[in-house]
């Protein structure tokens, strides 16, 4: 199982980004997944997740500005972020859970300038 995250970059505050996580090596449609981030000086934290039946869950800080979605044909999960803030700067990673195992992507850097 491999996950490839991409889509990060340098953006100005107020801008938007769409992060992608391509999943390979496993059946896609029934997998639960999550987006996490690690901001400078902090531990990695949960951002948003999508589960069986397309149910979604968001951290409190992510509600309203972050949207998780998927394209099963492309085996890809997305994290759309609007109205980016400097506090959103960090490394964003995706995770898939299969049974009791967790598989992580390598992370993509998001930098928001003020």
C-alpha positions in Angstrom: 0.0 0.0 0.0 1.4 3.4 -1.0 0.1 6.9 -0.5 1.4 9.9 -2.4 0.4 13.3 -1.2 0.8 16.4 -3.2 -0.6 19.9 -3.8 1.2 21.9 -1.2 3.0 25.1 -1.8 3.5 28.7 -0.9 0.3 30.8 -0.8 -0.7 34.1 0.6 -3.2 34.4 3.4 -6.7 34.2 2.1 -5.8 31.9 -0.7 -6.8 28.3 -1.4 -5.1 25.0 -2.0 -6.3 21.5 -2.9 -4.2 18.7 -1.6 -4.3 15.3 -3.2 -3.6 11.8 -1.8 -3.3 9.0 -4.4 -3.7 5.5 -3.0 -2.3 2.4 -4.6 -1.9 -1.2 -3.7 -5.3 -1.7 -2.0 -9.0 -1.6 -2.8 -10.0 2.0 -2.6 -13.6 2.6 -2.2 -14.2 1.1 1.3 -11.1 2.5 3.0 -11.3 5.1 5.7 -8.8 7.8 5.4 -7.6 10.9 7.2 -5.7 14.1 6.7 -3.3 15.2 9.4 -1.0 18.1 9.8 2.0 19.0 11.8 2.5 22.7 12.3 5.8 24.2 13.6 6.5 23.4 17.2 3.4 21.2 17.5 2.6 17.5 17.3 0.8 16.1 14.4 -3.0 16.6 14.6 -6.1 15.3 12.9 -7.6 17.6 10.3 -10.3 15.7 8.5 -11.4 12.2 7.6 -13.7 10.3 5.3 -15.1 6.9 6.2 -17.3 4.2 4.9 -20.5 5.6 3.3 -18.7 8.9 2.6 -19.1 10.1 6.1 -16.8 12.9 7.0 -15.4 14.2 10.2 -13.5 17.4 10.9 -11.4 18.8 13.6 -13.0 21.9 15.2 -10.5 24.3 13.6 -11.1 22.7 10.2 -14.9 23.2 10.1 -16.0 25.7 7.5 -12.6 26.1 5.7 -11.6 22.5 5.0 -13.4 20.0 2.8 -12.4 16.4 2.3 -13.6 14.5 -0.7 -12.6 11.6 -2.9 -12.6 10.4 -6.5 -12.8 6.6 -6.6 -12.0 6.4 -10.3 -8.7 8.2 -9.6 -8.1 6.5 -6.2 -7.5 9.9 -4.8 -8.6 11.7 -1.7 -8.6 15.5 -1.6 -8.4 18.2 1.0 -9.6 21.5 -0.1 -8.6 24.5 2.1 -10.1 27.9 1.7 -9.1 31.2 3.3 -5.7 30.0 4.3 -4.2 31.5 7.4 -0.5 31.7 8.4 -1.4 29.3 11.3 -2.2 26.6 8.7 1.5 26.4 7.7 2.8 22.9 8.2 3.2 19.5 6.7 0.0 17.8 5.6 -0.1 14.0 5.5 -2.7 11.5 4.5 -3.4 8.1 6.1 -5.4 5.0 5.2 -6.4 2.4 7.8 -6.7 -1.2 6.7 -7.8 -3.4 9.5 -5.4 -2.6 12.3 -2.7 -1.2 10.1 -2.0 2.4 9.2 -0.4 3.5 6.0 0.9 7.0 5.7 1.9 9.2 2.8 5.1 11.3 2.9 3.4 14.6 3.5 3.2 17.8 1.5 4.4 21.2 2.8 1.9 24.1 3.0 3.3 27.5 3.7 1.0 30.5 4.1 2.5 34.0 4.1 0.9 36.9 5.8 
